């Protein structure tokens, strides 16, 4: 998957000689905006994200992009999805009818809604376990929530469990965010996502808008109706099914934002405060976050004896839901694929590195310079990785110490 971000003033998309010409926006009179030219049948972009303020897009350009199956997503100033133009949808009307019947059937709706929340709890556990390895104060237990989820039979109660899990999740998530980001919570008193008042919420809003657009693409491709969800209630102008489908994949956005925070890959200069005191990503910040999210979308995971990218898994899950609704699948499972991540920079590994003496390290066949570099990483507050050879030597050293 490849995302193309357009930002600033004066964005222009037009067709000339059958080629698509795109000119990015600018934020000053001195900068030269990037220009792109794509020949017919040769565009390597899957989705164009417009986060700009002014510009023009001709009807020919829209037609050209839709014909080439390129999604166009326009974000609002606060980073939320304003609208999206999708390639032609599936014309299988039976799929939509099956979706409507399942929505009206309380038992079917509850089963599907419960599946979305189960997946959300599972992936929330993945993120918090990832954080706990580095920040021992992150402590969580969703066992009671899971028990409740398995013993309730109303959408309202399922949403109540989902809200409780979200509250616990963001409370623990905040422990890993440095004070300079001014992040206190993701949820307001009514349990809804907070606006872009701080850097973290601004990034999360933007990232979830990209995820929503990707879910809409998948839903559209398999012929489902994005406005009829099973967990989220129908609401005018709301993409309820897209919100449902986001739940098993929100962790990708959270991990992308966390990585930028931990590596100091984004800071105050990448944001601008608006007149209503909200934060907006500057072009530099939007570019950094888009690239990070794109990396996570393209990350591969083992699923059904293959290794698809996560953005393709979103499509697979939408297709599995369509097959389940139409009777082509007997069960629906949003928990799969399972995902777990092992940190190389956990607090335990950092402590091991700091405890090793240079003489012991030399006995294992490594130079003092290597250990010096590792100790500097372990003392720093940034994440780091270790190659397999070094991890093996660390385990050898630990066994030697344990065995005396």
Secondary structure, 3 states (H helix, E strand, C coil): CCEEEEEEECEEEEEECCEEEEECCECCCCCCCCEEEECCCCCCCCEEEEEECCEEECHHHHHHHHHCCCEEEEECCCCCEEEEECCCCCCCHHHHHHHHHHHHCHHHHHHHHHHHHHHHHHHHHHHHHHHHCCCCCCCCCCHHHHHHHCCCCCHHHHHHHHHHHHHHHHHHHHHHCCHHHCCCCCECCCCCECCCCCHHHHHHHHHHHHHHHHHHHHHHHHCCCCCCCCCCCCCCCCCHHHHHHHHHHHHHHHHHHHHHHHCCCCCHHHEEECCCCCEEECHHHHHHHHHHHHHHHCCEEEECCEEEEHHHHHHHHHHHHHHHHCCCCCCCCCCCCCCCCCCCCCHHHHHHHHHCCHHHHHHCCCCHHHHHHHHHHHHCCCCCCCCHHHHHHHHHHHHHHHCC
